[in-house]
Amino acid sequence: MRIAIVGAGYVGLVSGACFAEFGTDVVAVDTDAAKVAALRAGQMPIYEPGLDRLVVDNMKEGRLTFTTDLAEAMRDTDAVFLAVGTPSRRGDGHADLTYVFAAAEQVARAATRPLVLVTKSTVPVGTGARLKELVARVRPDLQIDIASNPEFLREGSAIGDFMRPDRVVIGAESERAFSVLRRLYRPLYLTETPIVATTIETAEVIKYAANAFLATKVTFINEIADLCENVGADVHDVARGMGLDGRIGRKFLHPGPGYGGSCFPKDTIALARTAREANAPMTLVEATIAANEARKLAMAERVLRACGPNPAGLTVGVLGLAFKPETDDMRDAPSLTILPRLVEAGLSLRVFDPEAMPNARTMLPEAIHYADNAMGAATGADVLVLLTEWNEFRALAPARLRAAMRGKTVIDLRNAWDPVAMREAGLDYSSIGRA
């Protein structure tokens, strides 16, 4: 089979490389000529573990190519995947579908044979129906079937998620569309991966519902952590006691400074807006959105309280900027809310992240100093804050931190360190939801 993927961003690049690994001929098309040139040279525009090797290996095998020419990309293709951005629209929070519809129209105009047009981008319910109307209007002479195949990729483990998914969701109306997508995912049949075949509308809702549920789960355990702190309980024991219940599960029950990233923030907002317009308001999702934003601000205030009544002039070392480890993604990261508040209060910040600092420099206040390594951020700090739980931070010896710091206050917003070891090293250690 041969497919084209419109958009060589996070979703398009990972999906394209993984489909190529399955043995499919993949052409990824992007309007950014510099990005395409870099990809052809084996240079990745994002950090994702293992992606560089997967892309380079499949380019060498001739199964994965990159181009800026849509007509070239679509030559002899059986399916075209739309993997363009759907950011939150300014003003109302809806998903901005400008790029989706523009790409779909271009695909329809360039098509020379019947094909399946698949939305891989996260789109609100009803988008598939609008795409069907669009392609029918642009190309009434050609059969273009619409399908929805939402992605469920976690940044930092996206390749494993694609190769060994919990499920594959296929939403379509025609048997031809189902047949093409089943052939694409045939390698997963060997591992008995569940294939959820449904309508386009249902597939679109599944993606948003899954993300909103997980975001709610994260927010719930964060609020339980606050309760634990106030009553002397341990949130990790609570989470374990909850997670062992098969109806709840263990994942996404780890407290922290709030969720961020490219999916949860924008998808919860878009779902809440869609639900309101459909006269089915989702007050639980709306409360989750509000609670998550409040939590980020609360974490900034926690740091300020630890700095005492006169924080101005103190140095705070910050470990981690990305919204989670194993990614350079800064979109809606808690650091974007927390660090500006600390700068505003007059604190001097020295920060380090293994991958996200190039992106962070364009998004955080200019006054922030970027260290060369973790110990560079900790050296001379009056207060040390852990924001992202990279493994290299977990491995830092408490005694070494104590020797490097000017003060002894450590605030662990990810519960990555052992409280006993930190206190034995002479550090004034606090974490989330633990006595």
Phi, psi and omega in degrees: 000158177227130179229159173242145177236120180268111183112113180253040174275204186302305184292313182295319182291313179296314181297317180298315180297321182287320175299320178298321178297331176289347181107005180274143173280122187236131172242120178259128182244138180215146181282346182275101184297324180294320178296316180298317179298318179295317179297319177299332178270004178083017180260123185273138177280349180226162173260119175213120185307127176085351185291320182301315180296317182296317180295311183297316181299317182283334171294318180297325179280354178081011181267346183228123178227162182230143182206162171258357185264105182297319180300319177296318182296328186271357182298119177064025180275147175269333182210149175236125180260133174267115181230047180264168185288147174229067183291166176295135180282135180298137175103310185237353176082355178296157174292130179278112184262014182306312183290326180296310183290324178296316180295319180298318179295319179296320178297314181299318180292327183273346185296139178241358181208161177302142181206173176251126178259118190244129174272115172263334176297154176281116185230147180294157178301137183103347181295319180301319179296320179292325177294321179299316178295320182296309184291330178292326179286319183284320182229070178295345182272356188227140178278111176238111180273140181259141177215159176238128180223073186299149179264151178228055185262128175268127177300134183099338178217032188294321182294315176298322179295324179286317184284330182228064186284158173292326180195163171240128180256126178235116175250126182201168177250330185256150177294329179298317180294315177301318183296316180297315183289324176296321178297320179298322184264014182306321179302334181281344177297329181295332178262009178058038176294129178297132175251115180266103180263124187206188177284164180298316181298318180295318179299320179296321179289323181305314182300311181292320181297319180297312181294320180294322179295316180294321177297321178294322179296318177298314181294323179298313182290332175295320179287326174297324179298319178298318178298316181301318180299321185281339183245002177083022177264171180247116185296331180290322175292323176297314181297321179293318179297325176287312188294335178289347173285118183301337179283345183251307180085156187275334188289150178064029174242041179245120184290155180191197184274010181116154180278157177209205177097187187275349188247296189306310183299309184286327183286323177294320179295315180297319179296317179298319179294315179299317181296320178300316182291336179269011181058035176222063186302137180255082185295331178294317178294319178298321178293324177298316180300312182295318181295324181291319178295319179295326182295319180300317178294323179296325179292324175296318179294327177299316179295317180297320178298322180292339180276353177090182186290339181234076186287336185306131178095343177287156179256127177246123173271136183236124178254112178100132179232324180297158184291342175202165179288164178066030174206158174255014185285124180254001185297121179055026177295143176307329180300331182290338175265318187288312187292318176301325178295322179291320177296318179301328181278359176095009179281149174263123186251133172238118190236157174210137172219136184299331186229335193269356187297322177302318178290321183296324183302330182272354188238345183250163180304144182296336184291346183288136177262134181256121182276164181277339181200178183298317181292333175295325177288326183280331185297124178078005182284139172281326178223138177243130183239129174262118182253331181225129191271058173299146182300326181294336175283322178301327186277356181293131181287129180305319181297325179291321177297315181299320181292328183278328185283151172279318175264194180223014182270124178236127179244111184259101183274005178235001181053044183271340186252158179279117182302320182296313181297322180294317182288326177296334178278000178091014181266143175273093193256135172223151181220194187259119172073018178232144180298000000 
